[in-house]
């Protein structure tokens, strides 16, 4: 599964021009990979897991400003459509400024460098991480589930933005982790649907 995600990301990075859809897909693939690598929880694997996670985070970070600018522009336009004429005009003026300021937000993007980073991740994954088997997956998913429940209880008790945001990220990682269970089981699909809604 990690190989497949890496292949997809490398294909996207090889495109002559990365549009907003491609940027979004690359970022999602990095999150999916970060969710998968978190399944490897043993002490002896922590250094390689940490190294992989840092590379994946840094690749995603390259696109963060561009994605944030795109989301901001979409949000301003949506609010403008629902506002009175005076407010809408002011929001569209702000939107024009945001668009101009972020038009070249990725001037130094070097896809070949990012591809090399992802190839390094592939080498580390294949060479250092154990091949999962049924018991490994069962233990890893149970550990991830318990951690999500524990962090969820704390986040809901604290009601602090930071804690809720961290829990939301964990929930999304767990959703991606359940993707390793490639089965048409209806109960599992319902759990995934609930996780997706919770993450949203």
C-alpha positions as CSV (number, residue, x, y, z in Angstrom):
1,X,0.0,0.0,0.0
2,X,2.9,2.4,0.8
3,X,4.5,1.6,-2.5
4,X,1.2,2.4,-4.3
5,X,0.8,5.8,-2.5
6,X,4.5,6.7,-3.2
7,X,4.0,5.8,-6.9
8,X,0.9,8.0,-7.1
9,X,2.7,10.9,-5.5
10,X,5.7,10.6,-7.8
11,X,3.4,10.5,-10.9
12,X,1.7,13.7,-9.7
13,X,5.0,15.4,-9.0
14,X,6.1,14.6,-12.6
15,X,3.2,16.5,-14.1
16,X,4.3,19.6,-16.1
17,X,2.1,21.8,-14.0
18,X,0.7,21.0,-10.5
19,X,-2.9,22.4,-10.4
20,X,-4.9,22.7,-7.1
21,X,-6.3,19.2,-7.5
22,X,-2.8,17.6,-7.9
23,X,-1.5,19.6,-4.9
24,X,-4.4,18.4,-2.8
25,X,-3.9,14.8,-3.9
26,X,-0.1,14.9,-3.0
27,X,-0.9,16.3,0.4
28,X,-3.5,13.6,1.1
29,X,-1.1,10.9,-0.1
30,X,1.5,12.2,2.4
31,X,-1.1,12.0,5.2
32,X,-2.0,8.5,4.2
33,X,1.6,7.5,4.3
34,X,2.1,9.2,7.6
35,X,-0.9,7.2,8.9
36,X,0.6,3.9,7.7
37,X,4.1,4.5,9.1
38,X,2.6,5.1,12.5
39,X,1.5,1.4,12.6
40,X,5.1,0.5,13.3
41,X,5.3,1.2,17.0
42,X,8.2,-1.0,18.3
43,X,11.1,0.8,20.0
44,X,13.7,-0.5,17.6
45,X,11.8,0.9,14.6
46,X,11.2,4.3,16.1
47,X,14.3,6.0,14.5
48,X,13.4,4.9,11.0
49,X,9.7,5.7,11.5
50,X,10.7,9.2,12.7
51,X,12.9,9.7,9.7
52,X,10.2,8.7,7.3
53,X,7.6,10.8,9.0
54,X,9.8,13.9,8.9
55,X,10.4,13.5,5.1
56,X,6.7,13.0,4.4
57,X,5.8,16.0,6.6
58,X,8.4,18.2,4.8
59,X,7.1,17.2,1.3
60,X,3.6,18.1,2.3
61,X,4.8,21.3,3.9
62,X,6.1,22.5,0.5
63,X,2.5,22.7,-0.8
64,X,0.9,24.0,2.4
65,X,1.1,27.8,1.6
66,X,-0.4,27.2,-1.9
67,X,-3.2,25.0,-0.6
68,X,-4.0,27.4,2.3
69,X,-4.2,30.3,-0.2
70,X,-6.5,28.3,-2.4
71,X,-8.8,27.4,0.5
72,X,-8.8,31.0,1.7
73,X,-9.8,32.2,-1.8
74,X,-12.6,29.7,-2.0
75,X,-13.9,30.6,1.4
76,X,-13.8,34.4,0.7
77,X,-15.8,33.7,-2.6
78,X,-18.4,31.6,-0.8
79,X,-18.9,34.3,1.9
80,X,-19.0,37.0,-0.7
81,X,-21.8,35.1,-2.6
82,X,-23.9,35.1,0.6
83,X,-23.2,38.7,1.6
84,X,-24.9,42.0,0.7
85,X,-23.4,44.0,-2.2
86,X,-21.2,46.3,-0.1
87,X,-19.6,43.4,1.9
88,X,-19.3,41.2,-1.2
89,X,-17.5,44.0,-3.1
90,X,-15.0,44.4,-0.2
91,X,-14.5,40.6,0.1
92,X,-13.8,40.4,-3.6
93,X,-11.3,43.2,-3.4
94,X,-9.5,41.3,-0.6
95,X,-9.7,38.1,-2.7
96,X,-8.0,39.9,-5.6
97,X,-5.2,41.0,-3.3
98,X,-4.8,37.5,-1.8
99,X,-4.7,36.0,-5.4
100,X,-2.0,38.5,-6.5
101,X,0.1,37.9,-3.4
102,X,0.0,34.1,-3.6
103,X,0.1,33.7,-7.4
104,X,3.8,32.7,-7.2
105,X,3.7,31.0,-3.8
106,X,5.8,28.0,-5.1
107,X,8.4,29.8,-7.2
108,X,11.3,27.5,-6.1
109,X,9.5,24.2,-6.2
110,X,11.8,21.5,-7.5
111,X,9.8,18.3,-8.1
112,X,12.9,16.2,-8.8
113,X,14.1,16.9,-5.3
114,X,10.8,15.9,-3.8
115,X,10.8,12.7,-5.9
116,X,14.3,11.9,-4.6
117,X,12.9,12.4,-1.0
118,X,10.1,10.0,-1.7
119,X,12.4,7.4,-3.3
120,X,14.5,7.6,0.0
121,X,11.3,6.9,1.9
122,X,10.7,3.9,-0.3
123,X,14.2,2.6,0.4
124,X,13.8,3.0,4.1
125,X,10.4,1.4,4.1
126,X,11.4,-1.6,2.1
127,X,14.8,-2.1,3.8
128,X,14.0,-1.3,7.5
129,X,10.4,-1.8,8.3
130,X,9.1,-5.3,9.0
131,X,6.7,-6.8,6.6
132,X,3.3,-6.8,8.3
133,X,1.4,-10.0,9.0
134,X,-2.0,-10.5,10.5
135,X,-1.0,-10.4,14.2
136,X,1.2,-7.3,13.5
137,X,-1.7,-5.5,11.9
138,X,-4.2,-6.5,14.6
139,X,-1.9,-5.3,17.4
140,X,-1.0,-2.1,15.6
141,X,-4.6,-1.2,14.8
142,X,-5.7,-2.0,18.4
143,X,-2.9,0.2,19.7
144,X,-3.9,3.1,17.4
145,X,-7.6,2.7,18.4
146,X,-6.8,2.8,22.1
147,X,-4.6,5.9,21.6
148,X,-7.4,7.6,19.7
149,X,-10.0,6.9,22.4
150,X,-7.6,8.1,25.1
151,X,-6.8,11.3,23.3
152,X,-10.4,11.8,22.3
153,X,-11.6,11.7,25.9
154,X,-8.9,14.2,26.9
155,X,-9.7,16.5,24.0
156,X,-13.4,16.5,24.7
157,X,-12.8,17.2,28.4
158,X,-10.4,20.1,27.7
159,X,-12.3,21.6,24.7
160,X,-9.2,23.4,23.7
161,X,-8.6,24.1,20.0
162,X,-5.1,22.6,20.0
163,X,-6.2,19.4,21.7
164,X,-9.2,19.0,19.4
165,X,-7.0,19.7,16.3
166,X,-4.5,17.1,17.4
167,X,-7.2,14.5,18.0
168,X,-8.8,15.3,14.6
169,X,-5.4,14.5,12.9
170,X,-5.2,11.2,14.9
171,X,-8.7,10.3,13.8
172,X,-7.8,10.8,10.1
173,X,-4.6,8.8,10.5
174,X,-6.7,5.9,12.0
175,X,-9.1,6.2,9.1
176,X,-6.2,5.8,6.7
177,X,-4.7,3.0,8.7
178,X,-8.0,1.0,8.4
179,X,-7.4,1.1,4.6
180,X,-4.9,-1.8,5.1
181,X,-7.9,-4.1,5.8
182,X,-8.8,-4.7,2.2
183,X,-12.2,-6.3,2.8
184,X,-15.7,-5.6,1.7
185,X,-17.0,-6.1,5.3
186,X,-20.1,-3.9,5.8
187,X,-19.4,-3.4,9.6
188,X,-15.9,-2.1,8.8
189,X,-17.2,0.2,6.1
190,X,-19.6,1.7,8.6
191,X,-16.7,2.3,11.0
192,X,-14.8,4.0,8.3
193,X,-17.8,6.2,7.4
194,X,-18.1,7.3,11.0
195,X,-14.4,8.0,11.2
196,X,-14.6,10.1,8.1
197,X,-17.5,12.1,9.5
198,X,-15.7,12.5,12.9
199,X,-12.5,13.8,11.1
200,X,-14.6,16.3,9.2
